[in-house]
Amino acid sequence: MTLQAEAIVPETARGQRLDEFVRAQVGDWPVAAIRRAVAEGQILVNARARTAGWRLRAGDRVAWRLTATREVAVPPEAVALPTLYEDEFVLAVAKPPGMLSHPTPKERTGTLINALLAHPAFGRGNRPMLLHRLDRDTSGIVLIAKNDRGTQAFAPLFQAGAVRKTYLALVIGAPETAAGLIDAPIGRAPFLWPRWRVLPDGKPAQTRFQIERKMDWLTLARLQPITGRTHQIRIHAAHAGWPVAGDMVYGRRANERLLAETGIRPSRHLLHAAEVTLTHPATGQALTLSAELPPDMASYL
């Protein structure tokens, strides 16, 4: 089967990745197949080949020609996932830390998708469509569209930034004020590591924060990203001088000092997607979902 079409990027999708935009347009099509089509020049932006991670601008013309090919099967795996909410459109679960959201060419098992394929919500021919993702080590709420209606109803909310997300993090040190706003642009530096960092010419990025509890070395902070840049919370926390505990990418020195002074060595960055608030697109009702802290974070409190 071949799928060929084009679309104009709306203002609500400004800054979205090329592969994510096409996936939202075509529905249940394998991400790997979309990225392969990008690499082969079958997906064009304004008649030019781009990378899968190319950030789109409003008014861009995206054209694609996708051909279905045989996929390596992703096996269902019976893994207990706490269900936080479910209706005919979406399912919300609590992802444990250490679980990859989506299979990769190297990891075909042990992911959230493997677990969802064994979930009763997807036992009638429906395939799970992640409406957003969390890093492997980040725990907490993930919303999944159960069918095409769910994708069409909820995906625009995420694209338009109409979903408020609240995270809890254990950070090293503490903010100087009980609450505030971090306003620091984030961009990609091709010749530095880590690639994503605060840069003067980066894209606007803002994160609200509030102190929940102070301890000797660690602070429990509540953070709400206003924008949705890659690794935004971790980058902003490190930039503010209180990196996330266990984050060896953006806070290596602080974590090495934490280990030397206290013996504390988290096995992952201690970041948790604790709450999601949105207006249900079908019912118009306000919907707030919450996920309890996982045991490793709770143990430090």
N, C-alpha and C positions, 0 to 999 in steps of 0.2 A: 504494500500500500504506500502511495506517495501523497504527501500533504504539502500543498503549495499555496501560499497566500502572502499578504503583506499588511502592515498596520502602521499608523502614525502614532508616535509616542505622545501620550497626553501629558499635561502638566503634572498630574498626580504621579506619574512614573518617572519624573525627572531624577536622574542619578541612579536609577536601577541598573543592575547588571544586565548585559545582553542576554545571557542564557536564562536568567530568571524571568525576564520580560517575555521571551518566546515561550517558555514553559507555561506562564500564566495565560498566554493567548491560545495555546494548542491543547491545554488540559492535560490529560493523563498520557504523557509521552515521556519516555525515559530520559532523565537528565543526561546520562552518559551519551545517548544518541544525539541529543541537542548539542552537546559540547563537541562531539565528533563532527557533526555537520558544520559547526562554526570553524573548526580546524581545517575542514575540507573546502571551505569557501562557499558552502551552500546556504549560509545565512549572512546577509549583507546589511550594512547600515549606510544609507545614502549611496547605495551602489558600490560600497567599498567593504572589503573584508576586514574584520576586526577580531579581537580576542573574545573569549567567553566572558571575561570580567570587564569588558569595555563598559564604561558608564554612559548611559544614554542622556540625551538632552531632549527637552520638549520640542516637538516638531520633527524629530528624526524619522526617516522612513525606513522601517525594518522589513526586509523581504526574506522569506525562507522557503526552502524546498527540502522536506524531510522524507526520508525513505525508511520504512520499517525494516529492521533487520533482526535476526535471531539474537536474543539476549541470553546471557548466562543467567540461569535461574537464581533468584534470591529465595532461599528456603525460609519458610515460616518457623519461628522458634517460640515455644511456650515460655514466655518470661512474664512474671507478674509486674504489671504496671498499674499503680494506683490511678483509678479513673476519677477525675475531678469534676467532669461535666460531660453530658452527652445528650444530643437531640438528633433529629433527622438529618441535620446538616453537618455537624461537627462533633468531634470527640476531643476532650482535653485530658491529658495524662501528665503525670509527674515523671520526668526522665531522671534516672539515677545518674550520679556522677560516674565518669569513666566510660559512658556509652556513646559511641559515635551516632550521629543522627541518621546518616544515610550510607549505604554501602559504597565502597570505592573499588576500583579494579583489584586492589591488594587485600581489602577486607570485605568479604561477602557475607560474613556471619557476625552475630553479636551486636548488631546495630538496632536502633529504634525501629527502623522499617521491618527488620526481621521479626521483632516482637509484635508489631502491629499486624503483620500478615496473619498471625495466629490469633488475633483478637476477634471475638465474636462480631464486632462491628463490621468486619471486612470478610465475613464468611459467605457472602452472597454475590460474589463476583466484583464487588467494589474494591478499588485499590486505594491505599492511603496516600494523601497528598499533603505534605507538610506545608503549613501556611507560613511558618518561620522556623528557624533552626537555632539550636544552642551549640556552643563549642562542646567538644567531647567531655571536658572536665567540668563544665557548668551544669548544675542540676536545676530542676524545676519545671515550670509549666511549658508544655508545647501543645499548640492547637493543630488539629489535623482535620482536613476536609474529608468527609466520608464518601462523597460522590461529586459529580460535576456541579450539581446545584450548590453544594457547600463551597466549592472552589469559586464559583461565579459570585456567590453572595459575600464571602468573607475575604477573598484575596484583595479586592479593591480597598478594604479598610486598612490592611497592612500597607498597601502601596501608597495610600494617601496619608499615612501617619496618624490614623484615627484610632489606634490601639495604644493605650497607655500601659507601659510595662514598669514594674517596680522590682528592683533587685535588692537582695541583702548580701553584704560582703563583710568578711572579717579582714580588716586592713591593719597594716603595721604602722603604729603611731596613731595620730588623730588630727582631724581638721582643727584649725585655730578657732573656728566659730561653730556653734551648734548646728547651723544650717547655712546653706548658701548655694551658689551657682558656679560651676566651672564652665567657662566660655573659652575654648581653645580649639582652633581649627586643626583638623586631622587630615593628613595626606600620606602618600606613598613615596618613600625615598628609595629609588631603585638600587642605589649603591651602598646602602647602610643596612644594618641589622639592629633591631627588628625593622622590617620594611615600613610598617604602619606606625606613625608617630605624630606628635604635634609639630606642625610646620606652618610658617607664616603664610604661605600660599596654599594651604590645605583648604578643605571644604569646611564650612561652618559646623561646629559641633558644640552642643551644650548638654550638661548633665546637672540636675539638681541633686543635692545630698542633704542628709540629716543624720545626726548622731543618735543612735538608739541606746548604746551602752558602751561605757569606757572601762577597760581593764588595764592591767599594768603595761602590757606591750601591745595588746590588740584592741581594736575598736570595732563594734558592730555598727555598720553604716547602712542606711537606706538610700538607694540611689535610683533616680528616674531619668533615663536618657530622653531628651527632648528630640534629638536627631538620632539617626540610626547608622552611625559609621562603624566600620569594622573594628572590633575589639575596643569600642569607645570607652566603656566603663573602666576597663583595665588600664588603658592609656591615660585617661583623665585622672584616675586615682594616683598613678605613678607620677604624673606631671604635677599634681598638687602636693606631692611629698609624702603621701601615705599609700604606698602600693598594696595591692591585694596580697594577703598571706598565701604563700605557695606558688605565686606567679613568678616563675623563673625566666620568663621572657621579658617582662616589663619591670620586674622588681627584684632582679637577682641579688644585687648588693644588700638590699634591705633584708631579704630572706636569709642570706648567709649570716648577716649580723644577728638576726633573730635566732638562728640555730646556735651560733656561738655563745650567745648570752643566756638563752633559756632552754636550749635543747629541743625547742619546738620545730618540727620539720613536716609541714603538711604534705600529703601525697599528691595534692592537686591544688589548683588555685581555688580558694574558698569563696566562690561566687554562686549565688542561687537566685533563679528567677522565681520570685516569691508571689507575685500578683500580676494579673492581667485584667484590665478594665476596658470595656467597649460597649457600644450600643448594638444589640442584636439586629442585623440587617433585615431579618424577616419579621420579627415581632416588635421592633422598636424599643424594647425594654433594655434598661441598663444591666449589664452582666459583669460581675466581678468574681474572678476565680482566684483561689489562693492555694499554695502548696507549702506544707510544713518544711522546716529545715531538715536536711538529711542528717543522719546520726553523727557523721564526722564533724560537721559544723556545730551541731548542738552540743557536742562533747566539750568544746572550748568555752561554752557559756556556763 
